[in-house]
């Protein structure tokens, strides 16, 4: 798989100064494919055909996290075991931010 062939969902880039320094389609960061954890790394014979890409990736991460010789071992050692994002906040917690403007409107507005 060539570096250019592997494409995941796009990332939104926000330019705050209004200057057209970044245009649609510009490459901002390139990561060599061999450094990515992706479902294509699971040999097809390892899992049932019914597994989708997300299930294959979960399998890969679980297997690599248990493997003490994994090339991703140092990454797994620093990944937080728990995390907290506004997506998981209660409506009450989100409402505490209601007066804070964001690029999408006010923080307290759910979409």
Beta strands, then each sheet from edge to edge (+ up, - down):
strand 1: 101-102
strand 2: 105-106
sheet 1: 1+ 2-
end
